[in-house]
């Protein structure tokens, strides 16, 4: 089985602002090579929040090619290939939006999401971010640089396939219960779990149906926030979930599926740094409930 693991870093919250791409190539179940390219975003503008995440600055990319100039070099590496990304909804939206920005045709390729199929392989973990899964599987890497993240996703995928007994791409959907996505000239089909999630609305936060995104891990899911977020207000975060097609929860109950943890006030939560919501969530996880606890950084990457 051959595949290419892909990862993007972005300069801003806008998906058409790639500043780095990483590709790791797997042939016959073996990692052959990792390549990465720095990319100058349009206008070479960066949000300070993104810089804090990956450490890439305008000085690093000021003399680098923009995505539109780099695409002819990258395209042969992904054209007609099977790609894997961790949180593929993010990485492939970056690819699509960047191609659209420069008026470039979509390539033909297929893809899947290691975030989604890891939930099938290792059920019951408290978190499925790349760092969480790599720690669980004893994979060491430097997080939030595209080459390192693509290599980590490749190693994680190989471990997952070995764990589940996957022997070929033809077995992928049946063994992992994940549909393979496609990108093609004129459109795309997302990679998603075979379960169908139906969007829900709340009285307090009414989502915009035109913004509903079945490609998102939050689509049709119950999401609760705890702690103060750096990037947005709680109202803005809840509205973002409603717009995606998920359900922002008003308070804790047993239907929770995601808990997003922001900054905690230790004067309130105590020495362990956990709010009552987080403590209750952990107790449900210990009882076998499938809930993911994620950081604000991982939440933003999945919006």
VEXDREN-2710 file (C-alpha; in Angstrom, 1 decimal):
% VEXDREN-2710
k/r/px/py/pz
1/UNK/0.0/0.0/0.0
2/UNK/1.3/3.4/-1.0
3/UNK/0.2/6.8/0.3
4/UNK/1.3/10.4/0.9
5/UNK/0.8/12.1/4.3
6/UNK/0.1/15.8/3.9
7/UNK/0.1/18.7/6.4
8/UNK/-0.4/22.5/6.0
9/UNK/0.4/25.4/8.3
10/UNK/-1.4/28.6/7.7
11/UNK/-0.5/32.3/8.3
12/UNK/-4.0/33.3/9.4
13/UNK/-7.3/31.8/10.2
14/UNK/-8.1/32.0/6.5
15/UNK/-7.7/28.7/4.7
16/UNK/-6.1/30.3/1.7
17/UNK/-3.1/31.5/3.7
18/UNK/-0.7/28.5/3.6
19/UNK/2.8/29.2/4.8
20/UNK/4.2/25.7/4.8
21/UNK/3.3/22.3/3.3
22/UNK/4.8/19.0/4.3
23/UNK/4.6/15.7/2.4
24/UNK/5.8/12.3/3.6
25/UNK/5.9/9.4/1.0
26/UNK/5.1/5.8/1.9
27/UNK/5.8/3.0/-0.5
28/UNK/5.2/-0.7/0.2
29/UNK/4.4/0.2/3.8
30/UNK/7.7/1.9/4.3
31/UNK/8.4/5.6/4.9
32/UNK/10.7/6.7/2.0
33/UNK/11.1/10.5/2.3
34/UNK/9.7/13.7/3.8
35/UNK/9.7/17.0/1.9
36/UNK/8.6/20.4/3.0
37/UNK/8.3/23.9/1.5
38/UNK/7.9/27.3/3.0
39/UNK/5.2/29.3/1.2
40/UNK/4.7/33.1/1.1
41/UNK/1.1/33.8/1.9
42/UNK/-0.6/36.5/-0.2
43/UNK/0.7/39.9/1.1
44/UNK/2.9/37.9/3.4
45/UNK/0.6/38.8/6.3
46/UNK/0.5/36.7/9.5
47/UNK/-1.8/36.6/12.6
48/UNK/0.2/36.7/15.8
49/UNK/-1.8/33.8/17.1
50/UNK/-0.7/31.6/14.2
51/UNK/2.9/32.6/14.7
52/UNK/2.7/31.4/18.3
53/UNK/1.4/28.0/17.1
54/UNK/4.0/27.2/14.5
55/UNK/6.8/29.8/14.9
56/UNK/6.9/30.7/11.2
57/UNK/7.2/34.5/10.6
58/UNK/7.0/36.9/7.6
59/UNK/10.8/37.1/7.6
60/UNK/10.9/33.3/7.0
61/UNK/8.7/33.5/3.9
62/UNK/9.3/36.9/2.4
63/UNK/11.6/35.5/-0.3
64/UNK/9.6/32.2/-0.8
65/UNK/7.2/31.5/-3.7
66/UNK/3.5/31.9/-3.3
67/UNK/1.3/28.8/-3.5
68/UNK/0.3/29.6/-7.1
69/UNK/4.0/29.6/-8.2
70/UNK/4.8/26.5/-6.2
71/UNK/1.9/24.4/-7.3
72/UNK/3.5/23.1/-10.5
73/UNK/6.3/21.6/-8.4
74/UNK/3.9/20.1/-5.8
75/UNK/1.2/18.8/-8.0
76/UNK/3.1/15.7/-9.4
77/UNK/3.6/14.5/-5.8
78/UNK/-0.2/14.4/-5.1
79/UNK/-1.9/13.9/-8.5
80/UNK/-3.7/10.5/-8.7
81/UNK/-2.3/9.5/-5.3
82/UNK/-4.0/8.4/-2.0
83/UNK/-3.3/11.1/0.6
84/UNK/-3.8/11.0/4.4
85/UNK/-4.0/14.1/6.7
86/UNK/-4.7/14.4/10.4
87/UNK/-7.8/16.5/10.5
88/UNK/-8.2/16.2/6.7
89/UNK/-11.1/18.7/6.8
90/UNK/-8.6/21.4/7.6
91/UNK/-5.7/20.4/5.3
92/UNK/-7.9/19.7/2.2
93/UNK/-9.9/22.9/2.7
94/UNK/-6.5/24.8/2.7
95/UNK/-5.6/23.0/-0.5
96/UNK/-9.0/23.8/-2.1
97/UNK/-9.1/27.4/-1.0
98/UNK/-5.5/28.0/-2.1
99/UNK/-6.2/26.6/-5.5
100/UNK/-9.3/28.7/-5.8
101/UNK/-7.3/31.8/-4.8
102/UNK/-4.9/31.4/-7.7
103/UNK/-7.6/30.2/-10.1
104/UNK/-6.0/26.7/-10.4
105/UNK/-7.8/23.5/-11.3
106/UNK/-8.3/20.9/-8.6
107/UNK/-6.1/17.7/-9.1
108/UNK/-7.6/14.2/-9.2
109/UNK/-6.8/12.4/-5.9
110/UNK/-8.3/10.4/-3.1
111/UNK/-7.8/10.9/0.6
112/UNK/-8.7/10.0/4.2
113/UNK/-8.4/11.4/7.7
114/UNK/-6.2/9.8/10.4
115/UNK/-8.1/11.7/13.0
116/UNK/-11.3/10.0/12.0
117/UNK/-10.0/6.4/11.5
118/UNK/-7.9/6.6/14.7
119/UNK/-11.2/6.8/16.6
120/UNK/-12.1/3.4/15.1
121/UNK/-8.7/1.8/15.8
122/UNK/-8.2/3.1/19.4
123/UNK/-11.7/3.8/20.9
124/UNK/-12.1/5.4/24.3
125/UNK/-9.1/7.7/24.3
126/UNK/-9.6/11.1/25.9
127/UNK/-8.2/13.0/22.9
128/UNK/-7.4/12.3/19.2
129/UNK/-5.3/15.3/18.4
130/UNK/-2.0/14.4/16.6
131/UNK/0.0/15.0/19.8
132/UNK/-2.3/12.9/21.9
133/UNK/-2.2/10.0/19.5
134/UNK/1.5/10.2/19.0
135/UNK/2.1/10.2/22.8
136/UNK/-0.2/7.2/23.1
137/UNK/1.7/5.3/20.4
138/UNK/5.2/6.5/21.5
139/UNK/5.8/8.5/18.3
140/UNK/8.2/11.5/18.9
141/UNK/7.9/14.6/16.8
142/UNK/8.1/18.4/16.8
143/UNK/4.5/19.5/16.6
144/UNK/3.1/22.3/14.2
145/UNK/5.8/22.2/11.5
146/UNK/4.4/20.7/8.3
147/UNK/7.2/18.2/7.5
148/UNK/7.3/16.9/11.1
149/UNK/3.5/16.7/11.3
150/UNK/3.2/14.9/7.9
151/UNK/5.8/12.4/9.1
152/UNK/4.0/11.8/12.4
153/UNK/0.7/11.3/10.6
154/UNK/2.4/8.7/8.3
155/UNK/3.8/6.8/11.3
156/UNK/0.5/7.0/13.1
157/UNK/-1.4/5.7/10.0
158/UNK/1.0/2.8/9.6
159/UNK/0.5/1.8/13.2
160/UNK/-3.3/2.1/12.8
161/UNK/-3.3/-0.1/9.7
162/UNK/-1.1/-2.7/11.5
163/UNK/-3.4/-2.6/14.5
164/UNK/-6.5/-3.2/12.5
165/UNK/-5.0/-5.7/10.1
166/UNK/-5.4/-3.6/7.0
167/UNK/-3.6/-5.1/4.0
168/UNK/-4.7/-3.1/1.1
169/UNK/-6.6/0.1/0.1
170/UNK/-9.5/-2.1/-1.1
171/UNK/-10.1/-3.1/2.6
172/UNK/-10.0/0.5/3.8
173/UNK/-13.7/1.3/4.0
174/UNK/-14.8/-2.0/5.5
175/UNK/-12.1/-2.3/8.1
176/UNK/-12.1/1.3/9.2
177/UNK/-15.7/2.3/8.6
178/UNK/-14.5/5.4/6.9
179/UNK/-15.4/6.5/3.4
180/UNK/-12.6/7.6/1.2
181/UNK/-12.8/11.2/0.0
182/UNK/-12.0/12.6/-3.4
183/UNK/-10.8/15.8/-4.9
184/UNK/-11.4/16.2/-8.6
185/UNK/-11.6/19.0/-11.2
186/UNK/-14.7/20.9/-10.3
187/UNK/-15.4/19.6/-6.9
188/UNK/-14.7/17.2/-4.0
189/UNK/-16.3/14.5/-1.8
190/UNK/-15.2/14.6/1.9
191/UNK/-13.7/11.7/3.8
192/UNK/-16.1/10.9/6.6
193/UNK/-17.2/8.1/9.0
194/UNK/-19.9/5.9/7.6
195/UNK/-22.2/7.1/10.4
196/UNK/-24.5/9.9/9.2
197/UNK/-24.6/13.0/11.5
198/UNK/-27.7/15.2/11.3
199/UNK/-27.3/18.8/12.1
200/UNK/-29.1/20.2/15.1
201/UNK/-30.0/23.7/16.1
202/UNK/-30.3/25.4/19.4
203/UNK/-32.7/28.2/20.5
204/UNK/-29.9/30.4/21.6
205/UNK/-27.6/29.9/18.6
206/UNK/-29.1/29.5/15.2
207/UNK/-26.7/28.4/12.6
208/UNK/-26.5/29.6/9.0
209/UNK/-27.5/26.6/6.8
210/UNK/-25.3/28.0/4.0
211/UNK/-22.3/27.6/6.3
212/UNK/-23.0/24.0/7.4
213/UNK/-20.0/21.8/6.7
214/UNK/-20.5/18.0/6.7
215/UNK/-16.7/17.8/6.3
216/UNK/-16.2/19.1/9.8
217/UNK/-15.7/16.8/12.8
218/UNK/-18.2/19.1/14.7
219/UNK/-21.0/18.6/12.2
220/UNK/-24.0/17.1/14.0
221/UNK/-22.1/16.9/17.3
222/UNK/-22.6/18.3/20.8
223/UNK/-19.8/20.7/21.8
224/UNK/-19.2/22.2/25.2
225/UNK/-16.7/24.9/26.1
226/UNK/-14.9/25.5/29.4
227/UNK/-12.4/28.2/30.3
228/UNK/-11.5/31.4/28.6
229/UNK/-10.5/31.3/25.0
230/UNK/-7.7/33.5/23.6
231/UNK/-8.9/33.7/20.0
232/UNK/-12.6/34.5/20.4
233/UNK/-15.4/35.0/22.9
234/UNK/-17.5/32.1/24.1
235/UNK/-20.4/33.5/22.2
236/UNK/-18.4/33.6/19.0
237/UNK/-17.2/30.0/19.6
238/UNK/-20.7/28.8/20.1
239/UNK/-21.9/30.6/17.0
240/UNK/-19.1/29.0/15.0
241/UNK/-20.3/25.5/16.1
242/UNK/-23.9/26.3/15.2
243/UNK/-22.9/27.7/11.8
244/UNK/-20.9/24.5/11.0
245/UNK/-24.0/22.4/11.8
246/UNK/-23.1/21.3/15.3
247/UNK/-24.9/21.9/18.6
248/UNK/-23.2/24.3/21.1
249/UNK/-24.3/23.0/24.6
250/UNK/-25.5/25.5/27.2
251/UNK/-24.3/23.3/30.1
252/UNK/-22.9/19.9/30.9
253/UNK/-24.9/16.7/30.4
254/UNK/-24.3/13.1/29.3
255/UNK/-24.9/13.9/25.6
256/UNK/-21.5/15.8/25.4
257/UNK/-19.3/14.6/22.5
258/UNK/-16.5/17.3/22.5
259/UNK/-15.2/19.4/25.4
260/UNK/-13.0/22.4/24.3
261/UNK/-10.7/23.6/27.1
262/UNK/-9.5/27.1/27.1
263/UNK/-7.5/29.0/29.8
264/UNK/-8.5/28.1/33.3
265/UNK/-8.5/30.5/36.3
266/UNK/-6.6/28.5/39.0
267/UNK/-8.2/30.7/41.7
268/UNK/-11.5/29.1/40.7
269/UNK/-10.6/25.6/39.5
270/UNK/-8.0/24.8/42.1
271/UNK/-4.5/23.3/41.9
272/UNK/-5.3/20.6/39.4
273/UNK/-6.3/23.2/36.9
274/UNK/-9.5/21.4/35.9
275/UNK/-13.0/22.9/35.8
276/UNK/-16.0/20.9/37.0
277/UNK/-17.0/20.4/33.4
278/UNK/-13.6/18.7/32.7
279/UNK/-13.7/16.6/35.8
280/UNK/-17.2/15.4/34.9
281/UNK/-16.2/14.7/31.4
282/UNK/-13.2/12.6/32.5
283/UNK/-15.5/10.5/34.7
284/UNK/-17.8/9.8/31.8
285/UNK/-14.8/8.8/29.7
286/UNK/-13.6/6.4/32.4
287/UNK/-17.1/4.8/32.3
288/UNK/-16.6/4.2/28.6
289/UNK/-18.4/7.2/27.1
290/UNK/-16.8/8.3/23.8
291/UNK/-15.9/12.0/24.3
292/UNK/-13.0/14.0/23.1
293/UNK/-11.3/16.7/25.1
294/UNK/-9.4/19.1/22.9
295/UNK/-7.3/22.3/23.3
296/UNK/-8.2/25.6/21.8
297/UNK/-5.5/25.2/19.1
298/UNK/-7.0/21.9/17.9
299/UNK/-10.5/23.4/18.0
300/UNK/-9.3/26.3/15.7
301/UNK/-7.7/23.8/13.3
302/UNK/-11.0/22.0/12.9
303/UNK/-13.3/25.0/12.4
END
